[in-house]
């Protein structure tokens, strides 16, 4: 039983990560959050890269730059997509999971 718990804990440490995304907007913008039914026409995506299994961002993990391009409303989503899975699997083999990615998507009007 103790070995099973240890194996589960070890697997969660090896396959999990923090990968923090900072959701923020420029202070001078008066934006509204889009509802689930709104589909803003402009869509932007970026990859956020991390080292140390998602603990330290090596690219900007803030949404402020992208949200700054919006004028009226914004919808923000971060996710772990299939492309992130493939990138992370390749880097897992090469660096033992040292490098990690996550996708941030902004839709705005």
C-alpha positions as CSV (number, residue, x, y, z in Angstrom):
1,X,0.0,0.0,0.0
2,X,2.8,2.4,0.9
3,X,4.6,1.7,-2.4
4,X,1.4,2.5,-4.3
5,X,1.0,5.8,-2.6
6,X,4.7,6.6,-3.1
7,X,4.4,5.7,-6.8
8,X,1.3,7.9,-7.2
9,X,3.0,10.8,-5.5
10,X,6.2,10.4,-7.6
11,X,4.1,10.3,-10.8
12,X,2.2,13.4,-9.9
13,X,5.5,15.2,-9.3
14,X,7.0,14.0,-12.6
15,X,4.0,14.7,-14.8
16,X,2.5,17.8,-13.1
17,X,3.7,21.4,-13.3
18,X,2.7,24.8,-12.0
19,X,2.8,26.9,-15.2
20,X,1.3,30.1,-13.9
21,X,-0.5,32.5,-16.3
22,X,-1.0,36.1,-15.1
23,X,-4.3,37.5,-16.4
24,X,-4.0,41.2,-16.5
25,X,-4.8,44.2,-18.7
26,X,-3.2,47.7,-19.0
27,X,-4.4,50.1,-16.4
28,X,-5.6,52.7,-19.0
29,X,-8.0,50.3,-20.8
30,X,-11.7,50.2,-20.0
31,X,-12.6,46.6,-21.2
32,X,-15.4,44.3,-20.5
33,X,-15.1,40.5,-20.2
34,X,-16.9,38.7,-23.0
35,X,-19.6,36.3,-22.1
36,X,-19.6,32.6,-23.1
37,X,-22.0,33.4,-26.0
38,X,-19.9,36.3,-27.4
39,X,-17.5,35.4,-30.1
40,X,-15.1,38.4,-30.6
41,X,-13.7,38.5,-34.1
42,X,-10.0,38.9,-33.3
43,X,-8.1,35.8,-32.1
44,X,-4.5,35.8,-30.9
45,X,-2.5,32.9,-29.4
46,X,0.9,32.6,-27.8
47,X,3.0,29.9,-26.2
48,X,4.3,30.4,-22.7
49,X,7.6,28.6,-22.1
50,X,8.7,27.4,-18.7
51,X,11.7,25.7,-17.2
52,X,12.0,23.7,-14.0
53,X,8.7,21.8,-14.7
54,X,6.6,25.0,-15.0
55,X,8.1,26.9,-12.0
56,X,10.0,29.6,-13.9
57,X,8.6,31.3,-17.0
58,X,11.2,32.0,-19.6
59,X,8.8,33.9,-21.9
60,X,6.2,36.5,-20.8
61,X,3.4,34.8,-18.9
62,X,1.3,37.9,-18.7
63,X,-1.7,38.7,-20.9
64,X,-1.3,42.5,-20.7
65,X,0.5,42.9,-24.0
66,X,-2.1,41.0,-26.0
67,X,-5.1,42.5,-24.1
68,X,-3.7,46.0,-24.7
69,X,-4.5,45.5,-28.4
70,X,-8.3,45.1,-27.6
71,X,-10.7,48.0,-27.6
72,X,-14.1,46.9,-26.2
73,X,-14.3,43.3,-24.9
74,X,-12.0,40.4,-24.2
75,X,-12.1,36.7,-23.6
76,X,-9.0,35.0,-22.2
77,X,-8.4,31.2,-22.1
78,X,-5.3,29.2,-21.2
79,X,-5.0,25.6,-21.9
80,X,-2.8,22.6,-22.5
81,X,-3.4,21.7,-26.1
82,X,-2.4,18.7,-28.3
83,X,0.5,20.8,-29.6
84,X,1.7,21.5,-26.1
85,X,1.5,17.8,-25.4
86,X,3.7,17.0,-28.4
87,X,6.2,19.7,-27.5
88,X,6.3,18.6,-23.9
89,X,6.7,14.9,-24.8
90,X,9.7,15.7,-27.0
91,X,11.3,17.9,-24.3
92,X,10.5,15.2,-21.7
93,X,12.6,12.7,-23.6
94,X,15.4,15.2,-24.1
95,X,15.4,17.1,-20.8
96,X,13.4,14.9,-18.4
97,X,10.5,17.4,-18.4
98,X,12.8,20.4,-17.6
99,X,11.0,22.5,-20.3
100,X,7.3,23.0,-20.4
101,X,4.8,24.9,-22.5
102,X,1.2,26.1,-22.2
103,X,-1.1,28.0,-24.7
104,X,-2.8,31.4,-24.0
105,X,-5.6,32.5,-26.3
106,X,-7.1,35.9,-26.4
107,X,-10.3,36.8,-28.3
108,X,-11.2,40.5,-28.5
109,X,-13.2,43.2,-30.2
